[in-house]
Amino acid sequence: MTQAGIKIALDAMGSDNAPRTELMGMTEALAEFPDLQITIFGKKDIVMNTECVLPNERWDIFNTDQSIGMQEAPSEALRTKPNSSIAQAIKSVKDKKTDAMISVGNTGAVMAFAMSILGTIPGIDRPALAAPFPTPKGNTLMVDIGANVNTKPINLYQFAIMGSIAASYIFKKANPTVGLLNIGKEEKKGTEATQFAFKLLSESELNFVGNIEGQDVLRGSCDVIVSDGFVGNVILKFGEGMAEIVSEMLEEYLASESKYRLRRWISKPVLSEFISRWNYEEYGGTLLLGVNGTVIIGHGRSTAKAMKNAIKTAISAVQGKTTEHIQEKFLKG
């Protein structure tokens, strides 16, 4: 159950199947969370003419006459589309009319409007995207997974602080461990940026466990993995692709003829559950850490299930006051 009256702003024009996917996910979320309220941002005539059975209450719509396509340049959208569903949804968070904003549309545009309208938390140079990765020990949070291609040591250091705070509330774990993704465990491995970031992290109050390598990502070697957005995004997409391919191979394997077919069908639920942990639908969206508000960004190819879980992620972030805790930490210095 949500805290009383949590209000979510939902960009309805972002997914590959907009607004149907967003509306179906919203319907599922409203059914699961009785205290949730949702405001849809999008073109009202399109939204209301979508073939979906919508709930009778706890949602409304804010009509916007602009939307932003996936291929549009964020800088151009920022300049020409102030009345887009993304911009107005973020503005509702700024104006305290909603508690969080969710979009599965143009990631660059969401980030651009979030930084322009909400602003970054004082002391943070760049916001970062954080996503959970499944491990045998539970989950690890990777920061950054795509917001920043080029990063400086100070950025990685700030990512670590934000990730540590977020993980402590998301995973409910005191003093979470932090690792720096690198090509070797030695302090002098990697680029100049990672070597200097290692020094900053070692001298910090964070529970830093040192460098971790690629094979450690899924082992649960630490609670937070710090990376630049380029490498983080490649790892994220590789994991998602691997889950999809293995799932397809499993279905083919189960459908094949052999004397062990019955045994395979008996084991199918276990195998399917294992693979599903890597499915992006399970977490739905990623947190944009470092801006003055709760913003969740998801895949354009999101399903209704992914949309519902993105809303669930937003609810958890609001309840855990993730943004407020990051603000408090950087205010203290």
SULWOTA-V137417 format. One record per residue. N is the residue number from 1. SS is DSSP state (h for helix, s for strand, l for the rest). NEAR is the number of other C-alpha atoms within 10 Angstrom. Layout:
n=N ss=SS near=NEAR
n=N ss=SS near=NEAR
This chain:
n=1 ss=l near=9
n=2 ss=l near=17
n=3 ss=l near=14
n=4 ss=l near=10
n=5 ss=l near=14
n=6 ss=l near=18
n=7 ss=s near=25
n=8 ss=s near=27
n=9 ss=s near=31
n=10 ss=s near=30
n=11 ss=s near=28
n=12 ss=l near=31
n=13 ss=l near=30
n=14 ss=l near=29
n=15 ss=l near=24
n=16 ss=l near=17
n=17 ss=l near=15
n=18 ss=l near=21
n=19 ss=l near=23
n=20 ss=h near=21
n=21 ss=h near=25
n=22 ss=h near=28
n=23 ss=h near=25
n=24 ss=h near=19
n=25 ss=h near=21
n=26 ss=h near=30
n=27 ss=h near=21
n=28 ss=h near=18
n=29 ss=h near=22
n=30 ss=h near=19
n=31 ss=h near=12
n=32 ss=h near=14
n=33 ss=l near=16
n=34 ss=l near=14
n=35 ss=l near=15
n=36 ss=l near=22
n=37 ss=s near=21
n=38 ss=s near=24
n=39 ss=s near=22
n=40 ss=s near=26
n=41 ss=s near=28
n=42 ss=s near=28
n=43 ss=l near=20
n=44 ss=h near=15
n=45 ss=h near=9
n=46 ss=h near=13
n=47 ss=h near=21
n=48 ss=h near=13
n=49 ss=l near=10
n=50 ss=l near=13
n=51 ss=l near=11
n=52 ss=l near=14
n=53 ss=l near=9
n=54 ss=l near=14
n=55 ss=l near=13
n=56 ss=l near=8
n=57 ss=l near=9
n=58 ss=l near=14
n=59 ss=s near=18
n=60 ss=s near=13
n=61 ss=s near=17
n=62 ss=s near=16
n=63 ss=s near=17
n=64 ss=l near=20
n=65 ss=l near=13
n=66 ss=s near=19
n=67 ss=l near=22
n=68 ss=l near=21
n=69 ss=l near=16
n=70 ss=l near=17
n=71 ss=l near=8
n=72 ss=l near=12
n=73 ss=l near=13
n=74 ss=h near=21
n=75 ss=h near=12
n=76 ss=h near=10
n=77 ss=h near=23
n=78 ss=h near=18
n=79 ss=h near=9
n=80 ss=h near=11
n=81 ss=l near=18
n=82 ss=l near=17
n=83 ss=l near=17
n=84 ss=s near=22
n=85 ss=h near=29
n=86 ss=h near=34
n=87 ss=h near=26
n=88 ss=h near=24
n=89 ss=h near=32
n=90 ss=h near=30
n=91 ss=h near=22
n=92 ss=h near=19
n=93 ss=h near=23
n=94 ss=h near=19
n=95 ss=l near=11
n=96 ss=l near=11
n=97 ss=l near=14
n=98 ss=l near=23
n=99 ss=l near=23
n=100 ss=s near=26
n=101 ss=s near=28
n=102 ss=s near=30
n=103 ss=s near=30
n=104 ss=l near=30
n=105 ss=l near=27
n=106 ss=l near=25
n=107 ss=h near=19
n=108 ss=h near=19
n=109 ss=h near=22
n=110 ss=h near=27
n=111 ss=h near=21
n=112 ss=h near=18
n=113 ss=h near=24
n=114 ss=h near=28
n=115 ss=h near=19
n=116 ss=h near=15
n=117 ss=h near=20
n=118 ss=h near=19
n=119 ss=l near=16
n=120 ss=s near=19
n=121 ss=l near=22
n=122 ss=l near=13
n=123 ss=l near=14
n=124 ss=l near=19
n=125 ss=l near=13
n=126 ss=l near=19
n=127 ss=l near=25
n=128 ss=s near=28
n=129 ss=s near=26
n=130 ss=s near=30
n=131 ss=s near=23
n=132 ss=s near=25
n=133 ss=s near=22
n=134 ss=s near=18
n=135 ss=s near=18
n=136 ss=l near=10
n=137 ss=l near=12
n=138 ss=s near=13
n=139 ss=s near=21
n=140 ss=s near=26
n=141 ss=s near=25
n=142 ss=s near=32
n=143 ss=s near=32
n=144 ss=l near=30
n=145 ss=l near=25
n=146 ss=l near=20
n=147 ss=l near=22
n=148 ss=l near=20
n=149 ss=l near=14
n=150 ss=l near=10
n=151 ss=l near=16
n=152 ss=l near=14
n=153 ss=h near=19
n=154 ss=h near=17
n=155 ss=h near=23
n=156 ss=h near=27
n=157 ss=h near=23
n=158 ss=h near=24
n=159 ss=h near=29
n=160 ss=h near=28
n=161 ss=h near=22
n=162 ss=h near=26
n=163 ss=h near=28
n=164 ss=h near=28
n=165 ss=h near=22
n=166 ss=h near=26
n=167 ss=h near=26
n=168 ss=h near=18
n=169 ss=h near=18
n=170 ss=h near=18
n=171 ss=l near=15
n=172 ss=l near=11
n=173 ss=l near=14
n=174 ss=l near=11
n=175 ss=l near=15
n=176 ss=l near=21
n=177 ss=s near=21
n=178 ss=s near=28
n=179 ss=s near=25
n=180 ss=s near=28
n=181 ss=s near=25
n=182 ss=l near=22
n=183 ss=l near=14
n=184 ss=l near=13
n=185 ss=l near=14
n=186 ss=l near=13
n=187 ss=l near=16
n=188 ss=l near=14
n=189 ss=l near=14
n=190 ss=l near=17
n=191 ss=l near=11
n=192 ss=h near=12
n=193 ss=h near=16
n=194 ss=h near=26
n=195 ss=h near=18
n=196 ss=h near=19
n=197 ss=h near=23
n=198 ss=h near=27
n=199 ss=h near=15
n=200 ss=h near=16
n=201 ss=h near=24
n=202 ss=h near=15
n=203 ss=l near=10
n=204 ss=l near=12
n=205 ss=l near=10
n=206 ss=l near=17
n=207 ss=s near=18
n=208 ss=s near=21
n=209 ss=s near=14
n=210 ss=s near=19
n=211 ss=s near=24
n=212 ss=s near=21
n=213 ss=l near=14
n=214 ss=h near=12
n=215 ss=h near=8
n=216 ss=h near=15
n=217 ss=l near=22
n=218 ss=l near=17
n=219 ss=l near=15
n=220 ss=l near=18
n=221 ss=l near=20
n=222 ss=l near=24
n=223 ss=l near=27
n=224 ss=s near=35
n=225 ss=s near=29
n=226 ss=s near=30
n=227 ss=l near=27
n=228 ss=l near=27
n=229 ss=h near=23
n=230 ss=h near=16
n=231 ss=h near=16
n=232 ss=h near=25
n=233 ss=h near=22
n=234 ss=h near=13
n=235 ss=h near=16
n=236 ss=h near=19
n=237 ss=h near=13
n=238 ss=h near=12
n=239 ss=h near=18
n=240 ss=h near=16
n=241 ss=h near=15
n=242 ss=h near=15
n=243 ss=h near=19
n=244 ss=h near=17
n=245 ss=h near=13
n=246 ss=h near=13
n=247 ss=h near=18
n=248 ss=h near=11
n=249 ss=h near=12
n=250 ss=h near=17
n=251 ss=h near=13
n=252 ss=h near=10
n=253 ss=h near=14
n=254 ss=h near=17
n=255 ss=h near=12
n=256 ss=l near=11
n=257 ss=l near=9
n=258 ss=l near=10
n=259 ss=l near=8
n=260 ss=l near=10
n=261 ss=h near=13
n=262 ss=h near=12
n=263 ss=h near=10
n=264 ss=h near=16
n=265 ss=h near=14
n=266 ss=h near=10
n=267 ss=h near=11
n=268 ss=h near=15
n=269 ss=h near=11
n=270 ss=h near=10
n=271 ss=h near=14
n=272 ss=h near=14
n=273 ss=h near=10
n=274 ss=h near=14
n=275 ss=h near=17
n=276 ss=h near=14
n=277 ss=l near=17
n=278 ss=l near=21
n=279 ss=l near=19
n=280 ss=h near=27
n=281 ss=h near=22
n=282 ss=h near=17
n=283 ss=l near=22
n=284 ss=l near=26
n=285 ss=s near=30
n=286 ss=s near=23
n=287 ss=s near=24
n=288 ss=s near=24
n=289 ss=s near=28
n=290 ss=l near=30
n=291 ss=s near=24
n=292 ss=l near=21
n=293 ss=l near=29
n=294 ss=s near=28
n=295 ss=s near=30
n=296 ss=s near=26
n=297 ss=s near=24
n=298 ss=s near=25
n=299 ss=l near=22
n=300 ss=l near=18
n=301 ss=l near=16
n=302 ss=l near=25
n=303 ss=l near=21
n=304 ss=h near=22
n=305 ss=h near=21
n=306 ss=h near=24
n=307 ss=h near=32
n=308 ss=h near=28
n=309 ss=h near=23
n=310 ss=h near=30
n=311 ss=h near=31
n=312 ss=h near=19
n=313 ss=h near=21
n=314 ss=h near=27
n=315 ss=h near=23
n=316 ss=h near=16
n=317 ss=h near=22
n=318 ss=h near=22
n=319 ss=h near=15
n=320 ss=l near=16
n=321 ss=l near=16
n=322 ss=h near=24
n=323 ss=h near=23
n=324 ss=h near=15
n=325 ss=h near=15
n=326 ss=h near=22
n=327 ss=h near=22
n=328 ss=h near=12
n=329 ss=h near=14
n=330 ss=h near=16
n=331 ss=h near=11
n=332 ss=h near=7
n=333 ss=l near=8
